[in-house]
Amino acid sequence: MESDGIFTFRRARPDDKEQVSRLCAKIWEGDDYIPRCFDEWVADQDGELSLCFVGEDLAGISKLSWMGPGDAWLEGLRKDPDLTVKGVGAALSKRYLTRLAHKESLRSIRFSTYFANHASIKLNEGMGFQRIATASFKEMDADAMKQRLQEPPTGDPRISMIRDAATALAFVQSSGWFGDFIHQAWRSYPWSENFFIHRYLEPGHCLGLLDNGQLKAMAVSLIDPMKGEGSLPFFDAVDAASAEALLETVERRLAHAGVPTAAAIIPPGGTRANGFLSALGWHTWEQEEDYFVYEFPLELLSRYRTVP
């Protein structure tokens, strides 16, 4: 057990699931995803699910994950809303920054947040985090998904799995979708062709619409294992008709797989795809460019580096 003022910390254990679930039940009207991925997060030995206590009370939780070699990702920050104590989020963030200050081969420390999460933004900007990217969150809601469930799972016969890396990457590059990141389920992975191939192409998550041998539309579609929702890390088409045909098949497949909703996080380069998704019923919550990515400048880590 580590301590910092009134707070004590430790790594979560499997037998902490009940008390973590009780805390999460008070958040997002009881629909927090963390209880669903608790076991996986506890088993992650490279990262850490951290618990913050005030006395015997669980005051907050947070997760350190890795998006790739040297790329740290902070997520899952929660505070018990019934506790009046302040500083839980800052204490958890400070703990991670202190640990990462001694990490060799560290390349980045990042997190994402919703544009209206003013408390998180104020806290982390005060600690030195800087916003480095924005994107637009789009969602297919539960009612639309239920409608797709009434339809057969198969769609346009021109649609099939894309396996050829050169074909897929050429379409991706021409779309302008990807910049520095691949966004999936409120995580932002550093973009690389190898990552795209190993994470999406090889497992069979790429669907394309081929018309007379020409790839007219392509989507990366999968069920996110952490949140249990449908995810579109990539979607684009050369025309509206192709976009509609492919998206209909994607939505049907996700609906019949049992997911309640689906989401895409569209970077600024995906303007064309954003327009297609909006026209086809995918909606924003409050505004465009509502997904923020923050990064901590590594040169500032010296203030958290302690002498062993």
N, C-alpha and C positions, 0 to 999 in steps of 0.2 A: 504493500500500500504506500503510495506517494502522497505528499501533502503540499498545499500552497495556501497559506492563510487558513480560512475556515473550511477549505475544500480538501477532500481526500480523493484519490483516484486509484483505480486498478483496472486490469484487463477483465473483460466479461468472461464468465464461465458458463457452461451449459445449464447449470442450475439457476442462473439469473433470468432465465427466459420469462418466468411468471411475473417478476417485478418489472422487467422492462416492458412487457406487454401491458401491464396495468398503467404505466406511465403513458405509453403510446395510445391507449384507449381514450385518453383525454384530449387527443390532438386529431384534427381533421375529421371530426365527428366519428371518431373510432375507426377510420378507414386508413390508418397509417400502414405503409408497406413493411416497416421494419420487423414486426413479428414474423412475417413470412420469410424473410431472409436472415433471421437471427442465427439459425444454426450454421448457415454458410459463413456469416460474418465472424462468428466465434471461432470457427475452424480455420479461418484465414490467418496463418502464422506469419506471413509477410507483412500484413497490415495489422490493425488492432481495433476492436470495438471497445471503447473506453467508457467506464462508468464514473460519474462524479457524485460524491456524497457530501451532504452536510450532516454531520453526526451520523445517525443510522439511516437517514432518509436519502433515497436515490433522487438527486436533484436534476441530473441531466445525463445525456449520452452523446457520443459522437464516434465517427468511424474514420480511420485512416486507411485508404486503399491505394493501390498502385495501378495506373493506367498503362504503364509500360516501364521498362528499365529506367529508373531515376525520376519518373514522373509521379509525384505524390498527389493524391486527390483527397480532399476533406469533404465528408458528406454525413448525412444522418444526424445533424446537430438537433437535439431536442432538449427542452427544459420542462420540468413539471410545472404546469401553469398554476397549480394550487400553492406552490411555495413562493413566498414573498422575497426570498433572498435574491440579490442581484449579482451579476458577474459570472454566472455559470458558463455562458458561451465564451466569454473572454478567457476564463480559466482553462477550459478545454482546448481552445485554440493555442493559447500560450504553451500548454503542455506539449502539443504536437510540434510547434515551432522550435521549442527547446530540444526536443529529440532529433528533429530533422536537421538542426544546426550542426550536428555531429555526424550526419550521414554522408558517406563518401559517394562520389559519382551522382550526386543529386542534380537533376536538370530543371525541375520545376515543382512548385507547390501551388495547386489551383483548387477552385471550387466553383460551383454554379449556384445561382439563386434567381428567384423570380423578381421582376423589377419592383414589385410593390412590397417586397420583404424589407421594409425600411430599417427595421431593427438590426437585421443581419448585415445590411449594407453599411450602416453607420458604424457598427462594431468593427467590421473587418477593414473598412477604409481607415478607421482610426488606428488600427494595428499596422497599417502600411500596405494592405492589399490594394492592387490597382485593377480597374476593369480593362480587359484586353480584347473582349469579343462580345458581340450580341447576336442573337438569332430570334426566330419567331416560332413560338410553340403553337401547333395546330392539333386539334383533337377530333376524333370521330367518337361521338358520345354513345351512351348505353342504348338509347332508344333507336338510333340508327343501326347499331350492331344487332339489336334484336330483329329489326326488319330484314337485315341480310340473312339472318338465321332461317327465315321462312323460304329462302331461295336455295336452289341446288348449289353445292360447293364448287362445281365446275363452271367455267365460263367460256370465253372466246377460245376456240380451238387453235388460234394463232399464238396463244400464250404457252410458254414452256420454260423450264429451268435453263438458265444461262450458265454454262460451264467454262467457256473459253475465256481465259483471262484477258487476252488482247482485245477481244470484242467488248467485254464489260468495261475495261479500263478506258478504252477509246470513247465509249459513250459517256462515262462518268466525267472524263476530262472535258469533253465538248459541252457538257451541261453547265459548267461553271459552279456547280453545287458546292464542292469542297474547297475550303481554304486551308486553315491550319488544323481544323478539327473534324472528327466524325462524332456527331452528337447522337446519343442514344439514351433514352430514359433518364434524363437529367445528369448524364455523365458526358464528358467531352474527352475523347481519345485523340492523341496526336495523329494527324493524318499521315499515312504512308501507303503506298501501293501494296506492300507486303502484308500490312495489317488488314487492309480491305480483302485481300485474297484469302488469308488464313481465317479471318473471322466470319466473312460473309459468303464469299464465292465457293470455297471448297466445301463448307457444310451444306450447301444447297439452298441458300437463302435468297439468291438472285433470280427473279422472274423477269422475262422479257416478252414483248410482243414483236414477232417477226412477220413482216409483210413483204412477200416477194424477195425474201432473203435479206431485207433491210431491217435492222433493229430500230423500231419506231418508239418504243417506250421500255423503261426498265425500272424495277423497284427492288429494293432490299427489304424483305418482310420477314419478321420473326416474332416469336413470343419472348419478351424480355424475362429471363429467369428470375430476376430480382423482384420485379414489380408485378409480374403476372399479367401484363397488358401487351397488346399488339404494338409493335414498334416499326417505323419506317425510317431507318437511318439514311435512306436515299430514295428519291423518286423523281423521275422526269420523263418527258415525252416530247416528241417533235411537233405534235399537234393535239388539239383538244379531244378529238375522237379517239385517238390512241390512248391518251391519258385516261379517259373515261372507261374504256374497255379494260385496261389493265387494272385500274383501281377497283373496279367492280369485282374482278376475280380475287384480288388481294383481300378485299373486305369480306367476301364470302368465305374464303379459306380461314381467315382469322375468326370469324363468327362461329363457324362449325368446329373450330379448335377450342371454343369455350371461353375466349377472352371477353371481358366486359366492355373494354374500350380500346382504342388504338390512338397513337400519337406520333407526330413527326416534329422534329426541331430543325427548322429550315434556316440555314445561314443566309447572309445577304446575297450571296451568289446564286441562290436558288429562286430568283424572282419569278421566273416562268412557272416553275413547279408550284410555288406559293399561290400563284393565280389559279392554276388548275385545281389545287386542293380546295381553295376557298369556293370556287365555282361549283365544286362537286360535294359541298356540304360539310367540309372540315372547317372548324371555327376556332377563333382565338378566344381566350378568356376575357381579356380586357383591352389589349392593344397589341399591335405588331411590335417586334423587337422587344419582347418581354422576358427573354432568357439572357441572363448575364453570366459571363465567365470572368472570374477574378484570378489574379496571380500575385504571389508574394515575391518581390524583388529579392533575389538571393543575396545581394550585397548587404541587405538589411539583417540577415541572419546573425551577424556578429553580435547584435544586441541580445540575442538569446543563447549565445554560446558561453557555457560555463566551464571553468577549469575543473577537470575530474578530480 
